[in-house]
């Protein structure tokens, strides 16, 4: 299956996508610190075309938060939602207190005003981005060396975008989540939430309970492996998405 590289400009920002397949639209959104290659195993199996009036949206990590906003803001356009290993900003920040927040140190660092975070990232970008690629992965060789190198190259080019994204997480994203919560807004589309099996680690939150507050029509699943589900467990993710899209 081949995918065509396409670009489009939205509100002055150029967006890049890979398009292929046929049938109902499915939009796959990657997360931090990756690129579209995060879906390289799953996309060929679920190849669908974009450009439809309605679309199913699946996102991993930060991409999943974009997917949630799309489902909340455009319930007429989003037919299915899938979120992989992430929590909404409001619930994530609420859970990070005491030593439970140590694993998410980057959230606090990148939320600081310029120029300190940018200066630190620019000094050792490969060490910073590589830390997450290495420590968040539990399946050996899930991210091959050549893919890891491309992720690091993309990270070096995207420092400004990364810091803007995480500052938004501690700012406007929180404002939007609070407004949605106060208004009682929830996702109308059937929603699939998958997260990594924490093993013996005690999470400072209950992912299923969190997502049930945002998506009443919810299916959940726990996947063995690390954070990068589409790369560490592509067969499981593909099958879960297939079942979800067929509902």
DRENDO-1510 file (C-alpha; in Angstrom, 1 decimal, always signed):
<recs>
REC; n; res; u; v; w
REC; 1; UNK; +0.0; +0.0; +0.0 .
REC; 2; UNK; +1.5; +3.4; -1.0 .
REC; 3; UNK; +0.6; +6.7; +0.5 .
REC; 4; UNK; +0.7; +10.0; -1.2 .
REC; 5; UNK; +2.2; +13.0; +0.5 .
REC; 6; UNK; -0.1; +16.0; +0.5 .
REC; 7; UNK; +0.0; +19.5; +2.0 .
REC; 8; UNK; -2.7; +21.9; +2.9 .
REC; 9; UNK; -2.7; +25.3; +4.6 .
REC; 10; UNK; -5.2; +26.0; +7.4 .
REC; 11; UNK; -5.3; +29.4; +9.0 .
REC; 12; UNK; -1.8; +30.1; +7.8 .
REC; 13; UNK; -0.3; +26.9; +9.0 .
REC; 14; UNK; +0.9; +24.2; +6.6 .
REC; 15; UNK; -0.2; +20.7; +7.4 .
REC; 16; UNK; +1.4; +17.6; +5.9 .
REC; 17; UNK; -0.4; +14.3; +5.6 .
REC; 18; UNK; -0.1; +10.9; +3.9 .
REC; 19; UNK; -3.2; +9.7; +2.1 .
REC; 20; UNK; -4.1; +6.3; +0.7 .
REC; 21; UNK; -6.7; +3.6; +0.5 .
REC; 22; UNK; -10.4; +3.8; -0.2 .
REC; 23; UNK; -13.6; +3.6; +1.8 .
REC; 24; UNK; -14.8; +5.5; +4.9 .
REC; 25; UNK; -12.4; +8.2; +6.0 .
REC; 26; UNK; -10.0; +7.4; +8.9 .
REC; 27; UNK; -7.6; +10.1; +10.2 .
REC; 28; UNK; -4.6; +8.9; +12.2 .
REC; 29; UNK; -2.8; +11.4; +14.4 .
REC; 30; UNK; +0.6; +10.8; +15.9 .
REC; 31; UNK; +1.9; +12.0; +19.3 .
REC; 32; UNK; +5.1; +13.2; +21.0 .
REC; 33; UNK; +8.0; +12.8; +20.1 .
REC; 34; UNK; +7.1; +11.1; +16.8 .
REC; 35; UNK; +6.0; +11.7; +13.2 .
REC; 36; UNK; +3.5; +10.0; +10.9 .
REC; 37; UNK; +5.8; +7.0; +10.9 .
REC; 38; UNK; +4.3; +6.0; +14.2 .
REC; 39; UNK; +1.4; +4.5; +12.3 .
REC; 40; UNK; +3.6; +2.7; +9.7 .
REC; 41; UNK; +2.4; -0.7; +10.8 .
REC; 42; UNK; -1.3; +0.1; +11.4 .
REC; 43; UNK; -2.0; +2.4; +8.5 .
REC; 44; UNK; -1.4; -0.1; +5.6 .
REC; 45; UNK; -3.8; -2.5; +7.3 .
REC; 46; UNK; -6.5; +0.1; +7.9 .
REC; 47; UNK; -5.9; +2.1; +4.7 .
REC; 48; UNK; -8.7; +4.5; +4.2 .
REC; 49; UNK; -9.0; +7.8; +2.2 .
REC; 50; UNK; -9.3; +11.3; +3.6 .
REC; 51; UNK; -11.3; +14.2; +2.3 .
REC; 52; UNK; -14.8; +13.0; +3.3 .
REC; 53; UNK; -17.5; +15.0; +5.0 .
REC; 54; UNK; -17.4; +12.6; +7.9 .
REC; 55; UNK; -14.4; +10.7; +9.3 .
REC; 56; UNK; -13.3; +8.4; +12.1 .
REC; 57; UNK; -10.4; +9.8; +14.1 .
REC; 58; UNK; -7.7; +7.9; +16.0 .
REC; 59; UNK; -4.9; +9.6; +17.9 .
REC; 60; UNK; -2.0; +8.5; +20.1 .
REC; 61; UNK; -0.5; +10.7; +22.8 .
REC; 62; UNK; -0.8; +14.4; +21.9 .
REC; 63; UNK; -2.5; +13.5; +18.7 .
REC; 64; UNK; -5.4; +11.9; +20.7 .
REC; 65; UNK; -6.1; +15.2; +22.4 .
REC; 66; UNK; -6.5; +16.8; +19.0 .
REC; 67; UNK; -8.8; +14.0; +18.1 .
REC; 68; UNK; -10.9; +14.6; +21.2 .
REC; 69; UNK; -11.3; +18.3; +20.4 .
REC; 70; UNK; -12.4; +17.4; +16.9 .
REC; 71; UNK; -15.0; +15.1; +18.2 .
REC; 72; UNK; -16.3; +17.6; +20.8 .
REC; 73; UNK; -16.3; +20.5; +18.3 .
REC; 74; UNK; -17.6; +18.7; +15.3 .
REC; 75; UNK; -19.9; +15.9; +16.4 .
REC; 76; UNK; -21.5; +16.1; +12.9 .
REC; 77; UNK; -18.2; +15.2; +11.3 .
REC; 78; UNK; -16.5; +12.6; +13.6 .
REC; 79; UNK; -18.2; +9.2; +13.4 .
REC; 80; UNK; -15.8; +7.3; +15.7 .
REC; 81; UNK; -13.1; +8.3; +18.1 .
REC; 82; UNK; -10.1; +6.3; +19.4 .
REC; 83; UNK; -7.6; +7.6; +21.9 .
REC; 84; UNK; -4.4; +5.8; +22.7 .
REC; 85; UNK; -2.4; +6.1; +26.0 .
REC; 86; UNK; -3.3; +9.7; +27.0 .
REC; 87; UNK; -5.5; +11.7; +29.3 .
REC; 88; UNK; -7.2; +15.0; +28.7 .
REC; 89; UNK; -5.1; +18.0; +30.0 .
REC; 90; UNK; -7.5; +18.7; +32.8 .
REC; 91; UNK; -7.4; +15.2; +34.3 .
REC; 92; UNK; -3.7; +14.7; +33.7 .
REC; 93; UNK; -2.7; +17.9; +35.5 .
REC; 94; UNK; -5.1; +17.1; +38.3 .
REC; 95; UNK; -3.4; +13.7; +38.9 .
REC; 96; UNK; +0.2; +15.0; +38.9 .
REC; 97; UNK; +1.0; +15.7; +42.6 .
REC; 98; UNK; +3.8; +14.6; +44.8 .
REC; 99; UNK; +6.2; +12.0; +43.5 .
REC; 100; UNK; +3.4; +10.8; +41.1 .
REC; 101; UNK; +4.4; +13.7; +38.8 .
REC; 102; UNK; +8.1; +12.7; +38.5 .
REC; 103; UNK; +7.5; +10.6; +35.3 .
REC; 104; UNK; +6.0; +13.6; +33.6 .
REC; 105; UNK; +8.8; +16.1; +34.4 .
REC; 106; UNK; +8.7; +17.3; +30.8 .
REC; 107; UNK; +5.2; +18.7; +31.2 .
REC; 108; UNK; +6.4; +21.1; +33.9 .
REC; 109; UNK; +9.7; +22.0; +32.1 .
REC; 110; UNK; +8.1; +22.7; +28.7 .
REC; 111; UNK; +5.3; +24.8; +30.3 .
REC; 112; UNK; +7.8; +27.4; +31.5 .
REC; 113; UNK; +8.0; +30.7; +29.7 .
REC; 114; UNK; +10.7; +31.2; +27.0 .
REC; 115; UNK; +13.6; +31.1; +26.6 .
REC; 116; UNK; +14.7; +28.5; +29.2 .
REC; 117; UNK; +13.0; +25.4; +27.8 .
REC; 118; UNK; +14.1; +26.2; +24.2 .
REC; 119; UNK; +17.6; +26.8; +25.4 .
REC; 120; UNK; +17.8; +23.5; +27.2 .
REC; 121; UNK; +16.3; +21.5; +24.3 .
REC; 122; UNK; +18.5; +23.2; +21.7 .
REC; 123; UNK; +21.6; +22.3; +23.7 .
REC; 124; UNK; +20.9; +18.6; +23.6 .
REC; 125; UNK; +17.9; +17.8; +21.4 .
REC; 126; UNK; +18.8; +14.2; +20.7 .
REC; 127; UNK; +19.4; +13.4; +24.4 .
REC; 128; UNK; +16.0; +15.0; +25.3 .
REC; 129; UNK; +13.8; +13.4; +22.6 .
REC; 130; UNK; +15.8; +10.1; +22.7 .
REC; 131; UNK; +15.1; +9.8; +26.4 .
REC; 132; UNK; +11.4; +9.4; +25.8 .
REC; 133; UNK; +11.9; +7.1; +22.8 .
REC; 134; UNK; +14.1; +4.8; +24.8 .
REC; 135; UNK; +12.5; +4.9; +28.3 .
REC; 136; UNK; +8.9; +4.8; +27.1 .
REC; 137; UNK; +9.4; +1.7; +25.0 .
REC; 138; UNK; +9.2; -1.8; +26.5 .
REC; 139; UNK; +9.2; -3.9; +23.3 .
REC; 140; UNK; +12.7; -4.4; +22.0 .
REC; 141; UNK; +13.3; -3.1; +18.4 .
REC; 142; UNK; +9.8; -1.6; +18.2 .
REC; 143; UNK; +11.4; +1.6; +17.0 .
REC; 144; UNK; +14.2; +0.5; +14.6 .
REC; 145; UNK; +17.4; +2.6; +14.6 .
REC; 146; UNK; +16.6; +4.2; +11.2 .
REC; 147; UNK; +13.1; +5.3; +12.4 .
REC; 148; UNK; +14.5; +6.5; +15.7 .
REC; 149; UNK; +17.0; +8.6; +13.8 .
REC; 150; UNK; +14.2; +10.2; +11.7 .
REC; 151; UNK; +12.2; +10.9; +14.9 .
REC; 152; UNK; +15.3; +12.7; +16.4 .
REC; 153; UNK; +15.8; +14.7; +13.2 .
REC; 154; UNK; +12.2; +15.8; +13.3 .
REC; 155; UNK; +12.6; +16.7; +16.9 .
REC; 156; UNK; +15.5; +19.0; +16.2 .
REC; 157; UNK; +13.4; +20.8; +13.6 .
REC; 158; UNK; +10.4; +21.1; +15.8 .
REC; 159; UNK; +11.6; +22.5; +19.1 .
REC; 160; UNK; +9.4; +25.7; +18.8 .
REC; 161; UNK; +6.4; +23.6; +17.9 .
REC; 162; UNK; +7.0; +21.2; +20.8 .
REC; 163; UNK; +7.3; +23.9; +23.4 .
REC; 164; UNK; +4.2; +25.7; +22.1 .
REC; 165; UNK; +2.2; +22.5; +22.3 .
REC; 166; UNK; +3.2; +21.8; +25.9 .
REC; 167; UNK; +2.7; +25.4; +27.0 .
REC; 168; UNK; -0.8; +25.1; +25.5 .
REC; 169; UNK; -1.3; +22.0; +27.6 .
REC; 170; UNK; -0.8; +24.1; +30.8 .
REC; 171; UNK; -2.8; +27.1; +29.4 .
REC; 172; UNK; -5.5; +27.2; +26.7 .
REC; 173; UNK; -6.0; +23.4; +26.7 .
REC; 174; UNK; -6.9; +23.6; +30.4 .
REC; 175; UNK; -9.2; +26.5; +29.7 .
REC; 176; UNK; -11.0; +24.6; +27.0 .
REC; 177; UNK; -11.3; +21.4; +29.1 .
REC; 178; UNK; -12.7; +23.3; +32.1 .
REC; 179; UNK; -15.2; +25.1; +29.8 .
REC; 180; UNK; -16.3; +21.8; +28.3 .
REC; 181; UNK; -16.6; +20.2; +31.8 .
REC; 182; UNK; -18.7; +23.1; +33.1 .
REC; 183; UNK; -21.0; +22.9; +30.1 .
REC; 184; UNK; -21.4; +19.2; +30.4 .
REC; 185; UNK; -20.1; +18.6; +26.9 .
REC; 186; UNK; -19.1; +15.0; +26.1 .
REC; 187; UNK; -18.1; +13.1; +23.0 .
REC; 188; UNK; -21.1; +11.9; +21.0 .
REC; 189; UNK; -19.2; +9.4; +18.9 .
REC; 190; UNK; -18.5; +5.9; +20.0 .
REC; 191; UNK; -15.1; +6.0; +21.6 .
REC; 192; UNK; -12.3; +3.5; +22.1 .
REC; 193; UNK; -9.7; +4.1; +24.8 .
REC; 194; UNK; -6.6; +2.0; +24.9 .
REC; 195; UNK; -3.7; +2.3; +27.3 .
REC; 196; UNK; -0.5; +0.5; +28.2 .
REC; 197; UNK; -0.6; -2.2; +30.9 .
REC; 198; UNK; +1.1; -0.5; +33.9 .
REC; 199; UNK; +2.1; -3.9; +35.4 .
REC; 200; UNK; +3.0; -3.5; +39.0 .
REC; 201; UNK; +3.1; +0.3; +38.9 .
REC; 202; UNK; +0.3; +2.1; +40.6 .
REC; 203; UNK; -1.2; +4.8; +38.4 .
REC; 204; UNK; -2.2; +8.1; +40.0 .
REC; 205; UNK; -5.4; +7.9; +37.9 .
REC; 206; UNK; -8.0; +5.5; +36.6 .
REC; 207; UNK; -7.9; +5.8; +32.8 .
REC; 208; UNK; -11.3; +4.1; +32.3 .
REC; 209; UNK; -13.0; +6.3; +34.8 .
REC; 210; UNK; -11.4; +9.4; +33.3 .
REC; 211; UNK; -12.5; +8.6; +29.8 .
REC; 212; UNK; -16.0; +7.5; +30.9 .
REC; 213; UNK; -16.6; +11.1; +32.1 .
REC; 214; UNK; -15.8; +12.4; +28.6 .
REC; 215; UNK; -17.2; +9.7; +26.4 .
REC; 216; UNK; -20.4; +7.9; +27.5 .
REC; 217; UNK; -20.4; +5.4; +24.7 .
REC; 218; UNK; -17.0; +4.0; +25.7 .
REC; 219; UNK; -15.0; +0.8; +25.0 .
REC; 220; UNK; -11.7; +0.3; +26.8 .
REC; 221; UNK; -8.7; -2.0; +26.5 .
REC; 222; UNK; -5.3; -2.5; +28.2 .
REC; 223; UNK; -2.4; -3.4; +25.9 .
REC; 224; UNK; +0.9; -5.1; +27.0 .
REC; 225; UNK; +3.9; -3.0; +26.2 .
REC; 226; UNK; +5.1; +0.5; +26.5 .
REC; 227; UNK; +3.7; +3.9; +25.6 .
REC; 228; UNK; +4.1; +3.6; +21.8 .
REC; 229; UNK; +1.2; +1.3; +21.2 .
REC; 230; UNK; +0.9; +1.5; +17.4 .
REC; 231; UNK; +4.6; +0.4; +17.2 .
REC; 232; UNK; +4.9; -1.9; +20.1 .
REC; 233; UNK; +1.6; -3.8; +19.6 .
REC; 234; UNK; +0.5; -3.0; +16.0 .
REC; 235; UNK; -1.5; -6.2; +15.5 .
REC; 236; UNK; -3.6; -5.6; +18.7 .
REC; 237; UNK; -4.1; -1.9; +17.9 .
REC; 238; UNK; -5.1; -2.7; +14.3 .
REC; 239; UNK; -7.6; -5.4; +15.4 .
REC; 240; UNK; -9.1; -3.1; +18.1 .
REC; 241; UNK; -9.5; -0.3; +15.6 .
REC; 242; UNK; -11.1; -2.7; +13.1 .
REC; 243; UNK; -13.7; -3.8; +15.6 .
REC; 244; UNK; -14.4; -0.3; +16.7 .
REC; 245; UNK; -14.9; +1.0; +13.2 .
REC; 246; UNK; -17.2; -1.9; +12.4 .
REC; 247; UNK; -19.6; -1.1; +15.3 .
</recs>
